[in-house]
Structures are given as structure tokens and as C-alpha cells.
Amino acid sequence: MTAGSGSDLTGRWRLLQWRAVDEAGATLGHPFGEAAVGAVVYTPGGWMYGQLSGNPRPPMSTADPVGGPEPERAAAYSTYVAYWGRYEIEDDRIVHHIEQSLFPAWSGGTQVRYFTLSDGVLVLRTPAIELRGDLVVNELRWRREESW
């Protein structure tokens, strides 16, 4: 199944909640805090971009987006995730074919998200990964924006 067919996910979606859960679905935490913000866009032509941010984020002492003290840059960029590329839908999965990412290891790779869409809420779930001895799934809830 390709983008735009089957479940129509095209449009702009605003983040409602990002939480890390265990295998039973119990909340382990909120990676960017309970007030995290974000947007993901799926176009009819098969392109996507997504951005997530902590809220609030630590301030920087410079107006230069690539300058400033290294600890400030590390703190700022550790509270932001962004990537873009092509996508396709395969049954209950969205496969993001990433062209570029703020996290360089994702550039040129794929990220799989399992999805459900119910009552206007899109839920994206990552495959389980082991973190500090626990199996963790990141679960992101989104609501479609009225216009985009």
C-alpha cells in the first residue's frame, strides 16, 4: 500500500502526547516532558516531515543557530528531533524513508511506526527497543489540524 491509499493520513498533525511505555502499556515517562510539542505532515505525494520539541527548551546565549558554547548547543539540540523524507503505508505500519535528520544516524535509513487512527486521533508507536534493561515503546498521539 502506498501513501495516500487505504487509511488517509495526509495532512498536518499536532502532537497531543509523547510517552514511553513498557510492554504492558504502562507509562514509563515522557521523553521531552509532559508539555512536549510537535508536528508531523504527510503529503498526498508521499512526502513527510516530523518535528518534536521539549517545551520549554533551554535558552542559548547567542543568536547564531550554529554557534554558542558547546554545552548550550548540546542541551538545545538534545531536546529536539526532526527529520524528513518519503513515506509509504504497509498495512498497520508507516515506513519513513529518511533523507535527512537532526540525528545523523537516521539519515538515509528507515523508521517504522505502527499506527492506529480512531476518532480523529492518530497514534504512532515505535518498535520496542531495550533501554537500560527495559523494553520501551515510544507512543505519540496526534490530532489532525483543521487546515494546513
N, C-alpha and C positions, 0 to 999 in steps of 0.2 A: 504494500500500500504506500502511495506517495503522499507528500504534503498536500493538504487541501482536500483529499478524498477521505471517505469514511467519517470519522469524527472531525468536525470542523473546528480546529483550534486557532484559525487565523484571527489575528487582531492583536491588540495590546492588552497585557495583563499586569495588574498591580499586585505586589506581594501583600498578603494578609498575615502570614506567619511562616517562619522558618524554625523548625525544631529538629533536634537529633533524637531519634527514638531507638529503643532496643528491639529485639526480635518480637517481643510481645506487644509492641506499640507504646510502651511507657516512655514518657518524656525524660530524656537524659540531660537536656539543656537546650539553649538557644545560641547557636554558634556566633552570631553577631548581636546578641542581646534580644530582649523581647520587643524592642521597638525598631528592629531592622526594617529597611525599606528596599524596594527593588521593582524592576520592570522586566518583562520578557515580551518580545514581539515575534510572532510567526506570520510571515507574509504568504499570500496566495501563491507566489512564485517559488516557494521553498527555501527562503532565507529566514534566518532568525538572529536575534541578539538578546543577550540577557545581562543584567547588571544587578548586583546586590551590594548593599552597604550597611554597615553599622550606623546607628543613629542614637546619639550624636557621634561624630568622629573626632579624633584628637586634632587640635589646630596645629598649623605649621607656622613657623616664624618668617616665612618668605612667600612672595607672590610668584616665585618661579616654580612651575609644576614639576620640573626635573631637578631642582636644586634643593638647598637647605641641608641641615645636618642629617646625617645618615640615620640616627635613631628616630628622628621625627618622620623621615620618609618610610622607614620600616613600620612604624606604628600606623601611619596613614594607609599605606598600601596593604597592610595586614587586615584591614577592616573593609576591604573592597574586593569583589570578584566581578570580572567582566569577560565576556567572550562573544564571538560572532562566527557565523558560517552557514552552511546549508543544513537542512534537516529533512528527515523522512519519518513517516509513521509506519510502524510494523506491528499490527495487532494492538497490544496494550503498551507499546513502547514508542517513545520518541527518540530517535537517534540523532544526536547533534554531531555533525561533521565539522569540527572546529578549524577555522582558518587561522584565527589569531585569538590570543587570550592574555589577560594580565598575568596569568600564571603560565610561564613559558612551556612547561612540561605538557600542557594540554594542546598547544598549537600544533596543528597537523594531525591530531588524533580524533577520537570519538568519545562522546559522553552519552551514556544510555540513561534515560529516565522512564520509569514506569508511570503511567498516568491513568487517572480517572477523571471524569467530568460529570458533575451532578449538581443540579440547582444553581448553575452559573459559577460554580467553584471548580477550578482546575487544581488537582493535586498531583504534584510531581514527586516521585520517590527515587532516590539513587539505589543502585545495588548495595547490599550490605558490605561494609568494609570493617576490618579489625582496627580498632583504635584503643591503645592502652589496655588490651586484653578483652575488650568488649566488642561484639558485633554491633555496628551502628548503621542506621539508615537515616539519611537526611530527607526530611519531608517538608516540601514547600507548598503552601496553599496560596492560590492566586484568584483574583476576581477580574473578569473582563472589564476593561474601561469602556464607557459608553461610546466614545468616539476616539478615533486615532487617525 
